[in-house]
């Protein structure tokens, strides 16, 4: 399964990084300079939802 998605894009100078998922790789890009800083393998995992407290 190949998934591609924008996780975060900077909208202000204070936001330094953009995060992307591409083909199972998490990519971190320096926002305003548009330089790839690092990348790492990522995997999709489903997390169990916490149960609602009993009343």
Secondary structure as the mmCIF struct_conf table of DSSP 4:
data_model
#
loop_
_struct_conf.conf_type_id
_struct_conf.id
_struct_conf.beg_label_comp_id
_struct_conf.beg_label_asym_id
_struct_conf.beg_label_seq_id
_struct_conf.end_label_comp_id
_struct_conf.end_label_asym_id
_struct_conf.end_label_seq_id
STRN STRN1 UNK A 4 UNK A 8
BEND BEND1 UNK A 12 UNK A 12
TURN_TY1_P TURN_TY1_P1 UNK A 13 UNK A 14
STRN STRN2 UNK A 17 UNK A 22
TURN_TY1_P TURN_TY1_P2 UNK A 23 UNK A 24
STRN STRN3 UNK A 25 UNK A 30
TURN_TY1_P TURN_TY1_P3 UNK A 31 UNK A 34
STRN STRN4 UNK A 35 UNK A 41
HELX_LH_PP_P HELX_LH_PP_P1 UNK A 48 UNK A 54
#
